[in-house]
Structures are given as structure tokens and as C-alpha cells.
Amino acid sequence: MRPIQIIGVASGWGAQDHGCVDGPDALRDLGLLQRLQTKGLNAEWKDMLRPGATTDAAQTVSALCTRLSQNVYEAIVSGEMPLVIGGDHSNAIGTWSGVHRAIGNAPFGLIWIDAHMDSHTPQTSPSGALHGMPLACLLGFGLPALTGIGSRPPQLLPQHLCLIGVRSFEPAEAALLERLNVRVFTMAEIRQRGMDTVIAEALDIVQQGTAGFGISIDLDALDPREEPGVGSPVADGLFGSELLSSLKPLQQHPNLLGLELMEYNPHRDHDQVTAKMALELAARLLAK
């Protein structure tokens, strides 16, 4: 296993509830680094990125994602595995832009585990919140300041993307993904077919014609009855136990390019249950 480089992104500029700004610090204080080290991993907490003093959300997110993209790029070309800890999910634009550049702009796959589609553009978003737009940006749709970070758009091809756990979305973003023929595994399908089957199919999708794949986990994919520490909870989600047990085919996968955990909000958590699940998810995916 490559050395792990942890990159915190303490920003909530893309979210409506800014409490996730404190998520990376909370997970660091809870012992994420030590948890990985006790699993035998060579891990280092490399950086904690924080937004600059601006008042414009799009400019702030663009500048932060540019810095994150560079950090991720440097980690990969140095032979390290980037583990990005958010912050809100708009930071994913920086993570996967950096991955794409590091692999020479070759195609890459992405497993996106989330309650939401995150595929709005400024023209379709009811709220205007940027954490509802990162997938659209990575696919080449949206604000130019966010679609061109790190390399030429589109960075992510729709046939190499799959969403897992979706249960809250608007018609416009669903129409975009349907037009692009992106594979979306809703909670209804997961309940019918099971997570093991879904993960196996997703793994096949993201490796067809790609140089590797990444995993992006928004913690609101989990059921808020068990994991309340997120800013945008949606009922009837994945149970932590079923997600953890389904991840076995992904553990230390040789084609894994990077991992990110997003949207932890310690202000909504109870007894650190969501934080502990986040640590377990990272450890389960990066260590045997």
C-alpha cells in the first residue's frame, strides 16, 4: 500500500449549513491519523487547507479547490495516496481535478456515495449552494471558475461515473445525468438488489477503460437515525454496517487513486457516532 497523505479542507463555503468547516479538525482531534497508523499504514497528516478572507462563495471555492488540486497532484506524483477530509462536497472539484492531472489527464472512474446527485448548475439550483454542483462541474457543466480547475474540462466522463445511495434530488439534475447516461443506484434499487451487488457493478463501471478510480463519500449517504452528524440529512439511507461490509472488494484496491470523506458536521453529531463511523470507513478502505 502506498503511503497515505491526509489533506484536510476546512471549508463550508459551498454549503448552506457551514458547520462542516469544523469537520476536518474534529476528525483529526479524534485520532484519524493514529487510527490509520495502528492499522499498519504509513500515514501523515500533510496539510489543513483553509479558505482565504473573501466574501464571494464561488471565488472562495475556486481558489480553495485550486490549492487542493495542487496538493492532490503532488501527493500522487510522489507515490502517495491522497485521503481528503472535508469540508463540504464542493471540495471534490479540487480532489478529482488533481487526480486527473496527476495521471496525465487519462480517463478515471469515480464512485460517488451520496444521498444527493450534486449535479446542479447555477441555472438549475434552487438554493445556489455550490456543494450541490461538484459532479456537474467535474462533468464540464457549470461555472467556468469551477469546471476548468487543474486541466481541460470535462475531466470526468459520464460512462466512468456511478452514484450510490441517492434518494434526494431535483428533476433538472436528474435530467442532466439521465441525458449523459450516468449510472445512478438509488436507495430503492439498493434495497431491492443489495449493496454487495451494487458495489460489484459499480467497481466494474469505474474500471472500464480507465487508469484507475476514486471514491467520494458524503456522510449524508448514511441513515441519519444512526449517523446524525451531517448538514443535509436525508431519511432512509444506508446503514453503517451494510456500507462497511460491502466495501471489502474495494479494500487496498490496486487501482484506487484517492479517497475523500466529506460533509462531517460535528455540531450535529451525538457522542461522536458519525465521526467514529468516518474513521472506520477510512480505515476499512485503506487497510486490510
N, C-alpha and C positions, 0 to 999 in steps of 0.2 A: 504494500500500500504506500502511495506517495505521502510525503509529509503533508499535514493539514495546516493551512493558513486561514485563521479565523479573521474575518473582516466585519466589524460592527458598523452599522449605518443608523445613527441615532437621529432619525428624522420622521416627523409625522406630517410634513408639508403636503403630502398627497392625499391625506385622509381627512374626513370630517371630524372624527374624534382623534385629537392629537396625542392621546395618551401613549400610543405605541412609540413615541420618541424615547421613552424610558425603558423600552423592552430590551435593547441590547445590553445596557448597563446592568439591568436586573438579572439577566441570564449569565452575564459574566460574574456578577457577585455571588450567584448561586453555585458557581463552580463548573460551568460548561467546560472550560479548558481542562480542569482536573479530572472531570468525568471521562473525557476522551483519553487523557494520559493513562488513567487507570485501566483502560481497555487495551493498553499496549501501543497506542498510536503516538507517533511523533507529531505533536500539535503545538502551535504557537498562536497566541492572540496577537496578530500583526498590527492592527490599527483600529481606531474608533473614529469613523468619519462623522462630522457634524456639519450642518448647513451653515452657510455664511449669513451675515447680517443683511438680509434683503426683505422686501415686502411683497414680492411677486412670486406666486407659487410656481408657475411654470419655469421662470428663470432659476429659482432656487433648486427645483428638482433637476433641471437640465445640468446645472453646474455640479450638483452633487453626484448625479449619475455619470458624468464625465470623469470625475475623480475616482468613483467606484470602478468604472470600466477600466481605467488605467491600473488600479490595484489588482483587479482580477487578471488582467492581461499579464502583469508582471509575475503573479503567482504561478500561472500555468506555464509560461515560458521558462520559469525557474524550476519546473518539475514538481510543483506543489499542487495540492487540491484545494481550491477555494471553498470555504464554508462561510457564506454571507448571512449575517444575522440582522434582520430589520427590526424596527422601522416599518414603514408602510410599504405596500406592494409595488408602488411606483418605482421603488429602487431596483426592481427586477430589470428595468430597462438598462441600467448600468451593468448589472451582473452579466446578462447574456450578450450584451454588446461586447464586453471584454472577452468573454469566452469565444465569440465568433472571430474577433480579431486575432486572438491567440492561436487559433487553429487555421490561420491563413484564409479566413473568410470561406472556409469549406462549409458544406451543409451540416447542421447539427440538429438533434432531436430534443424535444422538451416535454417532460411530464409535468403538468400543471395541476396540482391538487388544491382545490379551492371550492368554496361554496358558490362563488360568483364566476362570471365569464371574463370580467376585466377587459372587455373588448369594445368599450365605447370610444367614440371620438368626441371632440368638443361640440360637434353639431348634434350628437345624439344623446349625450349625457344629461339626465335630469338634474343632477347635482353639480356637475362640473368638477367633481373630485378626481384628481389625477390617478389615485390608486384604482380607479375603475377603468383605466385606459392602457395599462402597460402591454397587454397582449396585442392590442390593435397597433400600438407603436412598434413593437417588435416585428409585426407583420407588414409594416410600412404604411400604416394609416394613422393620421393624427397630426399633432403639432410638429412642424419641421424641426424645432429645437429638441424634440424628443425622439424623432424617428431616425435621425442620422448620427446618433452618438456612436463613436467607435469604428464605424465602417459604413459602407453604402447600404441604404435600405433597398429591398426588405432584407433583414438579417435572418429571419426565421421563415422557412417555407411552410405553408399550411399543411402539407402532407406529412410533415415531420413533427407535428404538434398533436397532443391529446390532452383533454381536460378530464379530471376525475373528481366526482363529488358535487357536481353542480346542482343547485336547487333554487337559486335566486338570480334572476336576470330580467332584462327588458327586451322587448321584441326587436329593437333596432340592432343590438349587439348580437342577438341570436341569428338575425338575418345575415349579418356580415359573416359569421362563422359558417353558417349553412351554405352561403354562396361560395365560400372558399373551400368547402368540403372538409372542414376540420372535424376530427372525431371527438365527440363530447359524450362522456359517460356520466349520465345523470344519476342522482341517488336512486331514482326509480329503477333504472337498469341495474345498478349495483345490488339493490335488494333482490332483484329477480335472478341475477346471474352469479353474484358473489364476488368479493374483492379479489380473490385469488385468480379467477378467470379474467377479470378486468385488468389486473396488473400484468398478467401474461400477454394479453393482447396489446396493451399499451407499450410494453417493452419491445414487442415485435415492430410496432409502428415507428418508434423513435430510432430504431436501428436500421431501417430500410434505406440504404443509400446515404448514410450519414457518417461523419467522422467520430461520432460519439453522441452522448446525450447528457442532459442535465435534469435535475429535479427541483422544482419550486413548490414549497409547501406553505400555503397560507393557513395558519392555525384555525381560521374560522371554518375550514372544511370539517373540523371535528364538531361533534354534537355539544352545544353549549350547556346542556344539563350536566355534562362531565367536565368540559373544558370551557369555563366562562371567560377566561382572560383574553378576549379579543374585542376589537372596536365595532365590528359589524357582525354580530352573532345571527345565525340562521338556524331555526329548529330542524330537527330530524336529520342530523348529519352523521358522519362516520363516527363509530366508537373507537376510542384509542386502541383498544385491544385488537380489533379487527384490522386496523391500519397497520399496527406493529407486526402482526402475524403475517400479513400479506407482503411485507417488504423483503422477505427472505431472498427472492430472486434478484433483488437489487443490491444486496449487501456486498460491499467491496467489488462492485462490478467493474471489470477491466475497461469498459467503455464509458464509465461515468466521468464527466468533465467537471462537474461542480454541483454544489447543493446550496440551497438557500431556505431559511426559515423566516417567515415574515408575519407581521401584524400581532406580535405578542404585546398585550396591553396589561401591565402589572396592576393598574388601577382598577381593573375589573376582575382580577383574579381572586380566588379564595384559597387560602392555605397553600398558595404556590402550586396548585394542582396542574394548571396549564403550563407553568414554567417547567415543572418536572417532566411533563409529557414532551415538551420541546427538547429537553436534554436527552430523553430516552430515544426520541426519533433520530437525533443526530448520531447518537452512539450506535443505534441499531443499524443505520445505513452505512456508517463509515468503519465499523469494526465487526468482526465475526463473533 
